[in-house]
Amino acid sequence: MTATWAEFAAKAFEPKDIFGDLGYEPTSKQKQFHAATEFDVLFGGAAGGGKVGR
C-alpha cells in the first residue's frame, strides 16, 4: 500500500523533541534566548561559553 502525500507529510513533519533526544538542558540565559520573539537577539560578554550565569 502506498501512502498518500498527506499521510507522508503528516508523519514527516510531525514535531519532534530534538533537545530532549539529545539530553539538552538549557541554562536560564539560553531559555531566555529560546523564548525570544525578536529576529535579532544579542547577549553581552565574552564569546562562547553559552552565557552561563552562575
PQR file with spaces between the fields and no chain letter, atoms N, CA, C, O and H, PARSE charges and radii, in Angstrom:
ATOM       1  N    MET     1       0.839   -1.175    0.000 -0.4000 1.5000
ATOM       2  CA   MET     1       0.000    0.000    0.000 -0.0000 2.0000
ATOM       3  C    MET     1       0.888    1.243    0.000  0.5500 1.7000
ATOM       4  O    MET     1       1.822    1.343    0.796 -0.5500 1.4000
ATOM       5  N    THR     2       0.606    2.160   -0.865 -0.4000 1.5000
ATOM       6  CA   THR     2       1.371    3.390   -0.966 -0.0000 2.0000
ATOM       7  C    THR     2       0.681    4.493   -0.169  0.5500 1.7000
ATOM       8  O    THR     2      -0.534    4.672   -0.260 -0.5500 1.4000
ATOM       9  H    THR     2      -0.152    2.080   -1.511  0.4000 1.0000
ATOM      10  N    ALA     3       1.467    5.224    0.608 -0.4000 1.5000
ATOM      11  CA   ALA     3       0.905    6.319    1.409 -0.0000 2.0000
ATOM      12  C    ALA     3       0.583    7.503    0.508  0.5500 1.7000
ATOM      13  O    ALA     3       1.267    7.752   -0.484 -0.5500 1.4000
ATOM      14  H    ALA     3       2.453    5.078    0.681  0.4000 1.0000
ATOM      15  N    THR     4      -0.452    8.214    0.867 -0.4000 1.5000
ATOM      16  CA   THR     4      -0.778    9.441    0.141 -0.0000 2.0000
ATOM      17  C    THR     4       0.183   10.533    0.571  0.5500 1.7000
ATOM      18  O    THR     4       0.867   10.409    1.587 -0.5500 1.4000
ATOM      19  H    THR     4      -1.008    8.012    1.673  0.4000 1.0000
ATOM      20  N    TRP     5       0.228   11.611   -0.215 -0.4000 1.5000
ATOM      21  CA   TRP     5       1.097   12.738    0.142 -0.0000 2.0000
ATOM      22  C    TRP     5       0.724   13.278    1.525  0.5500 1.7000
ATOM      23  O    TRP     5       1.611   13.591    2.320 -0.5500 1.4000
ATOM      24  H    TRP     5      -0.328   11.712   -1.040  0.4000 1.0000
ATOM      25  N    ALA     6      -0.559   13.390    1.819 -0.4000 1.5000
ATOM      26  CA   ALA     6      -0.995   13.916    3.116 -0.0000 2.0000
ATOM      27  C    ALA     6      -0.522   13.033    4.259  0.5500 1.7000
ATOM      28  O    ALA     6      -0.113   13.543    5.302 -0.5500 1.4000
ATOM      29  H    ALA     6      -1.279   13.136    1.173  0.4000 1.0000
ATOM      30  N    GLU     7      -0.571   11.728    4.084 -0.4000 1.5000
ATOM      31  CA   GLU     7      -0.095   10.803    5.128 -0.0000 2.0000
ATOM      32  C    GLU     7       1.410   10.929    5.313  0.5500 1.7000
ATOM      33  O    GLU     7       1.912   10.938    6.437 -0.5500 1.4000
ATOM      34  H    GLU     7      -0.903   11.313    3.237  0.4000 1.0000
ATOM      35  N    PHE     8       2.128   11.028    4.186 -0.4000 1.5000
ATOM      36  CA   PHE     8       3.583   11.198    4.256 -0.0000 2.0000
ATOM      37  C    PHE     8       3.941   12.496    4.973  0.5500 1.7000
ATOM      38  O    PHE     8       4.780   12.509    5.873 -0.5500 1.4000
ATOM      39  H    PHE     8       1.721   11.021    3.273  0.4000 1.0000
ATOM      40  N    ALA     9       3.286   13.601    4.558 -0.4000 1.5000
ATOM      41  CA   ALA     9       3.587   14.905    5.138 -0.0000 2.0000
ATOM      42  C    ALA     9       3.260   14.938    6.628  0.5500 1.7000
ATOM      43  O    ALA     9       4.009   15.521    7.411 -0.5500 1.4000
ATOM      44  H    ALA     9       2.604   13.590    3.827  0.4000 1.0000
ATOM      45  N    ALA    10       2.150   14.317    7.025 -0.4000 1.5000
ATOM      46  CA   ALA    10       1.772   14.311    8.438 -0.0000 2.0000
ATOM      47  C    ALA    10       2.836   13.614    9.282  0.5500 1.7000
ATOM      48  O    ALA    10       3.142   14.065   10.385 -0.5500 1.4000
ATOM      49  H    ALA    10       1.542   13.843    6.389  0.4000 1.0000
ATOM      50  N    LYS    11       3.398   12.525    8.776 -0.4000 1.5000
ATOM      51  CA   LYS    11       4.428   11.800    9.528 -0.0000 2.0000
ATOM      52  C    LYS    11       5.779   12.507    9.443  0.5500 1.7000
ATOM      53  O    LYS    11       6.480   12.630   10.447 -0.5500 1.4000
ATOM      54  H    LYS    11       3.149   12.158    7.880  0.4000 1.0000
ATOM      55  N    ALA    12       6.143   12.970    8.253 -0.4000 1.5000
ATOM      56  CA   ALA    12       7.461   13.575    8.049 -0.0000 2.0000
ATOM      57  C    ALA    12       7.632   14.887    8.794  0.5500 1.7000
ATOM      58  O    ALA    12       8.742   15.228    9.203 -0.5500 1.4000
ATOM      59  H    ALA    12       5.573   12.870    7.437  0.4000 1.0000
ATOM      60  N    PHE    13       6.546   15.624    8.974 -0.4000 1.5000
ATOM      61  CA   PHE    13       6.658   16.949    9.566 -0.0000 2.0000
ATOM      62  C    PHE    13       6.045   17.050   10.955  0.5500 1.7000
ATOM      63  O    PHE    13       5.780   18.152   11.435 -0.5500 1.4000
ATOM      64  H    PHE    13       5.644   15.348    8.642  0.4000 1.0000
ATOM      65  N    GLU    14       5.815   15.912   11.608 -0.4000 1.5000
ATOM      66  CA   GLU    14       5.291   15.990   12.974 -0.0000 2.0000
ATOM      67  C    GLU    14       6.394   16.502   13.886  0.5500 1.7000
ATOM      68  O    GLU    14       7.560   16.157   13.699 -0.5500 1.4000
ATOM      69  H    GLU    14       6.030   15.016   11.218  0.4000 1.0000
ATOM      70  N    PRO    15       6.038   17.330   14.881 -0.5600 1.5000
ATOM      71  CA   PRO    15       7.042   17.916   15.764  0.2800 2.0000
ATOM      72  C    PRO    15       7.833   16.838   16.510  0.5500 1.7000
ATOM      73  O    PRO    15       7.283   15.827   16.946 -0.5500 1.4000
ATOM      74  N    LYS    16       9.120   17.084   16.642 -0.4000 1.5000
ATOM      75  CA   LYS    16       9.993   16.166   17.374 -0.0000 2.0000
ATOM      76  C    LYS    16      10.687   16.937   18.493  0.5500 1.7000
ATOM      77  O    LYS    16      10.954   18.131   18.357 -0.5500 1.4000
ATOM      78  H    LYS    16       9.566   17.906   16.288  0.4000 1.0000
ATOM      79  N    ASP    17      10.972   16.262   19.580 -0.4000 1.5000
ATOM      80  CA   ASP    17      11.678   16.873   20.706 -0.0000 2.0000
ATOM      81  C    ASP    17      13.172   16.601   20.531  0.5500 1.7000
ATOM      82  O    ASP    17      13.730   15.723   21.189 -0.5500 1.4000
ATOM      83  H    ASP    17      10.754   15.293   19.690  0.4000 1.0000
ATOM      84  N    ILE    18      13.812   17.356   19.643 -0.4000 1.5000
ATOM      85  CA   ILE    18      15.228   17.143   19.359 -0.0000 2.0000
ATOM      86  C    ILE    18      16.077   17.400   20.601  0.5500 1.7000
ATOM      87  O    ILE    18      16.981   16.622   20.905 -0.5500 1.4000
ATOM      88  H    ILE    18      13.358   18.069   19.109  0.4000 1.0000
ATOM      89  N    PHE    19      15.790   18.492   21.322 -0.4000 1.5000
ATOM      90  CA   PHE    19      16.568   18.793   22.524 -0.0000 2.0000
ATOM      91  C    PHE    19      16.455   17.671   23.539  0.5500 1.7000
ATOM      92  O    PHE    19      17.451   17.286   24.152 -0.5500 1.4000
ATOM      93  H    PHE    19      15.055   19.124   21.075  0.4000 1.0000
ATOM      94  N    GLY    20      15.253   17.142   23.722 -0.4000 1.5000
ATOM      95  CA   GLY    20      15.057   16.034   24.658 -0.0000 2.0000
ATOM      96  C    GLY    20      15.817   14.795   24.236  0.5500 1.7000
ATOM      97  O    GLY    20      16.393   14.098   25.071 -0.5500 1.4000
ATOM      98  H    GLY    20      14.444   17.455   23.224  0.4000 1.0000
ATOM      99  N    ASP    21      15.820   14.516   22.925 -0.4000 1.5000
ATOM     100  CA   ASP    21      16.560   13.353   22.420 -0.0000 2.0000
ATOM     101  C    ASP    21      18.056   13.481   22.684  0.5500 1.7000
ATOM     102  O    ASP    21      18.741   12.480   22.891 -0.5500 1.4000
ATOM     103  H    ASP    21      15.352   15.083   22.247  0.4000 1.0000
ATOM     104  N    LEU    22      18.559   14.712   22.676 -0.4000 1.5000
ATOM     105  CA   LEU    22      19.991   14.950   22.894 -0.0000 2.0000
ATOM     106  C    LEU    22      20.355   15.094   24.365  0.5500 1.7000
ATOM     107  O    LEU    22      21.537   15.140   24.706 -0.5500 1.4000
ATOM     108  H    LEU    22      18.002   15.525   22.508  0.4000 1.0000
ATOM     109  N    GLY    23      19.358   15.165   25.242 -0.4000 1.5000
ATOM     110  CA   GLY    23      19.628   15.361   26.664 -0.0000 2.0000
ATOM     111  C    GLY    23      20.033   16.795   26.975  0.5500 1.7000
ATOM     112  O    GLY    23      20.722   17.047   27.963 -0.5500 1.4000
ATOM     113  H    GLY    23      18.397   15.128   24.966  0.4000 1.0000
ATOM     114  N    TYR    24      19.604   17.747   26.126 -0.4000 1.5000
ATOM     115  CA   TYR    24      19.953   19.164   26.272 -0.0000 2.0000
ATOM     116  C    TYR    24      19.101   19.805   27.350  0.5500 1.7000
ATOM     117  O    TYR    24      17.874   19.718   27.304 -0.5500 1.4000
ATOM     118  H    TYR    24      19.044   17.543   25.323  0.4000 1.0000
ATOM     119  N    GLU    25      19.733   20.442   28.311 -0.4000 1.5000
ATOM     120  CA   GLU    25      19.033   21.173   29.369 -0.0000 2.0000
ATOM     121  C    GLU    25      19.570   22.607   29.344  0.5500 1.7000
ATOM     122  O    GLU    25      20.674   22.858   29.826 -0.5500 1.4000
ATOM     123  H    GLU    25      20.730   20.512   28.348  0.4000 1.0000
ATOM     124  N    PRO    26      18.797   23.555   28.783 -0.5600 1.5000
ATOM     125  CA   PRO    26      19.300   24.918   28.638  0.2800 2.0000
ATOM     126  C    PRO    26      19.461   25.629   29.975  0.5500 1.7000
ATOM     127  O    PRO    26      18.734   25.365   30.932 -0.5500 1.4000
ATOM     128  N    THR    27      20.435   26.541   30.015 -0.4000 1.5000
ATOM     129  CA   THR    27      20.620   27.398   31.189 -0.0000 2.0000
ATOM     130  C    THR    27      19.525   28.464   31.173  0.5500 1.7000
ATOM     131  O    THR    27      18.759   28.549   30.213 -0.5500 1.4000
ATOM     132  H    THR    27      21.025   26.756   29.237  0.4000 1.0000
ATOM     133  N    SER    28      19.445   29.272   32.221 -0.4000 1.5000
ATOM     134  CA   SER    28      18.418   30.308   32.274 -0.0000 2.0000
ATOM     135  C    SER    28      18.595   31.319   31.140  0.5500 1.7000
ATOM     136  O    SER    28      17.602   31.761   30.561 -0.5500 1.4000
ATOM     137  H    SER    28      20.067   29.203   33.000  0.4000 1.0000
ATOM     138  N    LYS    29      19.827   31.694   30.812 -0.4000 1.5000
ATOM     139  CA   LYS    29      20.081   32.617   29.700 -0.0000 2.0000
ATOM     140  C    LYS    29      19.687   31.976   28.376  0.5500 1.7000
ATOM     141  O    LYS    29      19.122   32.650   27.515 -0.5500 1.4000
ATOM     142  H    LYS    29      20.633   31.335   31.282  0.4000 1.0000
ATOM     143  N    GLN    30      19.970   30.700   28.197 -0.4000 1.5000
ATOM     144  CA   GLN    30      19.605   30.011   26.966 -0.0000 2.0000
ATOM     145  C    GLN    30      18.080   29.911   26.837  0.5500 1.7000
ATOM     146  O    GLN    30      17.543   30.004   25.734 -0.5500 1.4000
ATOM     147  H    GLN    30      20.429   30.152   28.897  0.4000 1.0000
ATOM     148  N    LYS    31      17.388   29.722   27.960 -0.4000 1.5000
ATOM     149  CA   LYS    31      15.922   29.693   27.937 -0.0000 2.0000
ATOM     150  C    LYS    31      15.372   31.047   27.498  0.5500 1.7000
ATOM     151  O    LYS    31      14.391   31.105   26.755 -0.5500 1.4000
ATOM     152  H    LYS    31      17.825   29.646   28.856  0.4000 1.0000
ATOM     153  N    GLN    32      15.995   32.141   27.951 -0.4000 1.5000
ATOM     154  CA   GLN    32      15.587   33.474   27.511 -0.0000 2.0000
ATOM     155  C    GLN    32      15.757   33.600   25.998  0.5500 1.7000
ATOM     156  O    GLN    32      14.896   34.152   25.314 -0.5500 1.4000
ATOM     157  H    GLN    32      16.792   32.094   28.554  0.4000 1.0000
ATOM     158  N    PHE    33      16.865   33.088   25.486 -0.4000 1.5000
ATOM     159  CA   PHE    33      17.122   33.134   24.045 -0.0000 2.0000
ATOM     160  C    PHE    33      16.063   32.344   23.276  0.5500 1.7000
ATOM     161  O    PHE    33      15.521   32.837   22.286 -0.5500 1.4000
ATOM     162  H    PHE    33      17.565   32.639   26.041  0.4000 1.0000
ATOM     163  N    HIS    34      15.768   31.133   23.719 -0.4000 1.5000
ATOM     164  CA   HIS    34      14.792   30.288   23.034 -0.0000 2.0000
ATOM     165  C    HIS    34      13.395   30.912   23.057  0.5500 1.7000
ATOM     166  O    HIS    34      12.615   30.719   22.124 -0.5500 1.4000
ATOM     167  H    HIS    34      16.208   30.733   24.523  0.4000 1.0000
ATOM     168  N    ALA    35      13.078   31.657   24.113 -0.4000 1.5000
ATOM     169  CA   ALA    35      11.756   32.252   24.250 -0.0000 2.0000
ATOM     170  C    ALA    35      11.617   33.589   23.514  0.5500 1.7000
ATOM     171  O    ALA    35      10.514   34.125   23.408 -0.5500 1.4000
ATOM     172  H    ALA    35      13.711   31.814   24.870  0.4000 1.0000
ATOM     173  N    ALA    36      12.721   34.125   23.011 -0.4000 1.5000
ATOM     174  CA   ALA    36      12.691   35.436   22.362 -0.0000 2.0000
ATOM     175  C    ALA    36      11.825   35.413   21.103  0.5500 1.7000
ATOM     176  O    ALA    36      11.839   34.448   20.339 -0.5500 1.4000
ATOM     177  H    ALA    36      13.617   33.690   23.097  0.4000 1.0000
ATOM     178  N    THR    37      11.086   36.474   20.908 -0.4000 1.5000
ATOM     179  CA   THR    37      10.249   36.591   19.712 -0.0000 2.0000
ATOM     180  C    THR    37      10.874   37.536   18.679  0.5500 1.7000
ATOM     181  O    THR    37      10.388   37.632   17.553 -0.5500 1.4000
ATOM     182  H    THR    37      11.074   37.258   21.529  0.4000 1.0000
ATOM     183  N    GLU    38      11.938   38.222   19.058 -0.4000 1.5000
ATOM     184  CA   GLU    38      12.629   39.130   18.149 -0.0000 2.0000
ATOM     185  C    GLU    38      13.467   38.334   17.151  0.5500 1.7000
ATOM     186  O    GLU    38      13.862   37.200   17.421 -0.5500 1.4000
ATOM     187  H    GLU    38      12.333   38.143   19.974  0.4000 1.0000
ATOM     188  N    PHE    39      13.730   38.941   16.001 -0.4000 1.5000
ATOM     189  CA   PHE    39      14.547   38.284   14.979 -0.0000 2.0000
ATOM     190  C    PHE    39      16.019   38.291   15.371  0.5500 1.7000
ATOM     191  O    PHE    39      16.708   37.284   15.201 -0.5500 1.4000
ATOM     192  H    PHE    39      13.409   39.862   15.781  0.4000 1.0000
ATOM     193  N    ASP    40      16.515   39.424   15.899 -0.4000 1.5000
ATOM     194  CA   ASP    40      17.910   39.554   16.317 -0.0000 2.0000
ATOM     195  C    ASP    40      17.986   39.552   17.831  0.5500 1.7000
ATOM     196  O    ASP    40      17.321   40.350   18.491 -0.5500 1.4000
ATOM     197  H    ASP    40      15.955   40.241   16.037  0.4000 1.0000
ATOM     198  N    VAL    41      18.789   38.663   18.383 -0.4000 1.5000
ATOM     199  CA   VAL    41      18.966   38.575   19.835 -0.0000 2.0000
ATOM     200  C    VAL    41      20.454   38.651   20.125  0.5500 1.7000
ATOM     201  O    VAL    41      21.230   37.846   19.608 -0.5500 1.4000
ATOM     202  H    VAL    41      19.329   38.014   17.847  0.4000 1.0000
ATOM     203  N    LEU    42      20.860   39.608   20.946 -0.4000 1.5000
ATOM     204  CA   LEU    42      22.267   39.797   21.280 -0.0000 2.0000
ATOM     205  C    LEU    42      22.464   39.661   22.783  0.5500 1.7000
ATOM     206  O    LEU    42      21.656   40.154   23.569 -0.5500 1.4000
ATOM     207  H    LEU    42      20.231   40.262   21.366  0.4000 1.0000
ATOM     208  N    PHE    43      23.541   38.990   23.177 -0.4000 1.5000
ATOM     209  CA   PHE    43      23.927   38.889   24.581 -0.0000 2.0000
ATOM     210  C    PHE    43      25.314   39.476   24.726  0.5500 1.7000
ATOM     211  O    PHE    43      26.167   39.279   23.861 -0.5500 1.4000
ATOM     212  H    PHE    43      24.198   38.590   22.538  0.4000 1.0000
ATOM     213  N    GLY    44      25.546   40.190   25.800 -0.4000 1.5000
ATOM     214  CA   GLY    44      26.862   40.757   26.052 -0.0000 2.0000
ATOM     215  C    GLY    44      27.787   39.726   26.667  0.5500 1.7000
ATOM     216  O    GLY    44      27.352   38.647   27.069 -0.5500 1.4000
ATOM     217  H    GLY    44      24.853   40.351   26.503  0.4000 1.0000
ATOM     218  N    GLY    45      29.065   40.063   26.737 -0.4000 1.5000
ATOM     219  CA   GLY    45      30.033   39.180   27.374 -0.0000 2.0000
ATOM     220  C    GLY    45      30.999   38.571   26.369  0.5500 1.7000
ATOM     221  O    GLY    45      30.907   38.807   25.164 -0.5500 1.4000
ATOM     222  H    GLY    45      29.419   40.940   26.411  0.4000 1.0000
ATOM     223  N    ALA    46      31.911   37.794   26.888 -0.4000 1.5000
ATOM     224  CA   ALA    46      32.921   37.156   26.056 -0.0000 2.0000
ATOM     225  C    ALA    46      32.282   36.145   25.110  0.5500 1.7000
ATOM     226  O    ALA    46      31.217   35.602   25.405 -0.5500 1.4000
ATOM     227  H    ALA    46      31.986   37.602   27.867  0.4000 1.0000
ATOM     228  N    ALA    47      32.925   35.893   23.981 -0.4000 1.5000
ATOM     229  CA   ALA    47      32.420   34.928   23.008 -0.0000 2.0000
ATOM     230  C    ALA    47      32.465   33.522   23.596  0.5500 1.7000
ATOM     231  O    ALA    47      33.383   33.178   24.341 -0.5500 1.4000
ATOM     232  H    ALA    47      33.790   36.333   23.742  0.4000 1.0000
ATOM     233  N    GLY    48      31.472   32.719   23.255 -0.4000 1.5000
ATOM     234  CA   GLY    48      31.448   31.314   23.702 -0.0000 2.0000
ATOM     235  C    GLY    48      30.918   31.173   25.110  0.5500 1.7000
ATOM     236  O    GLY    48      30.550   32.153   25.756 -0.5500 1.4000
ATOM     237  H    GLY    48      30.727   32.998   22.650  0.4000 1.0000
ATOM     238  N    GLY    49      30.887   29.958   25.566 -0.4000 1.5000
ATOM     239  CA   GLY    49      30.514   29.682   26.946 -0.0000 2.0000
ATOM     240  C    GLY    49      29.021   29.569   27.188  0.5500 1.7000
ATOM     241  O    GLY    49      28.615   29.199   28.289 -0.5500 1.4000
ATOM     242  H    GLY    49      31.186   29.161   25.041  0.4000 1.0000
ATOM     243  N    GLY    50      28.188   29.872   26.205 -0.4000 1.5000
ATOM     244  CA   GLY    50      26.749   29.747   26.379 -0.0000 2.0000
ATOM     245  C    GLY    50      26.152   30.754   27.339  0.5500 1.7000
ATOM     246  O    GLY    50      24.983   30.642   27.707 -0.5500 1.4000
ATOM     247  H    GLY    50      28.518   30.172   25.310  0.4000 1.0000
ATOM     248  N    LYS    51      26.940   31.737   27.749 -0.4000 1.5000
ATOM     249  CA   LYS    51      26.476   32.799   28.657 -0.0000 2.0000
ATOM     250  C    LYS    51      25.856   32.225   29.920  0.5500 1.7000
ATOM     251  O    LYS    51      24.742   32.583   30.301 -0.5500 1.4000
ATOM     252  H    LYS    51      27.889   31.827   27.450  0.4000 1.0000
ATOM     253  N    VAL    52      26.582   31.345   30.551 -0.4000 1.5000
ATOM     254  CA   VAL    52      26.118   30.714   31.780 -0.0000 2.0000
ATOM     255  C    VAL    52      26.249   31.718   32.928  0.5500 1.7000
ATOM     256  O    VAL    52      27.349   32.165   33.252 -0.5500 1.4000
ATOM     257  H    VAL    52      27.487   31.054   30.241  0.4000 1.0000
ATOM     258  N    GLY    53      25.122   32.061   33.533 -0.4000 1.5000
ATOM     259  CA   GLY    53      25.133   32.995   34.650 -0.0000 2.0000
ATOM     260  C    GLY    53      25.066   32.248   35.965  0.5500 1.7000
ATOM     261  O    GLY    53      23.977   32.012   36.489 -0.5500 1.4000
ATOM     262  H    GLY    53      24.229   31.697   33.271  0.4000 1.0000
ATOM     263  N    ARG    54      26.197   31.879   36.496 -0.4000 1.5000
ATOM     264  CA   ARG    54      26.206   31.106   37.744 -0.0000 2.0000
ATOM     265  C    ARG    54      26.735   31.926   38.868  0.5500 1.7000
ATOM     266  O    ARG    54      26.818   31.445   39.998 -0.5500 1.4000
ATOM     267  H    ARG    54      27.081   32.071   36.070  0.4000 1.0000
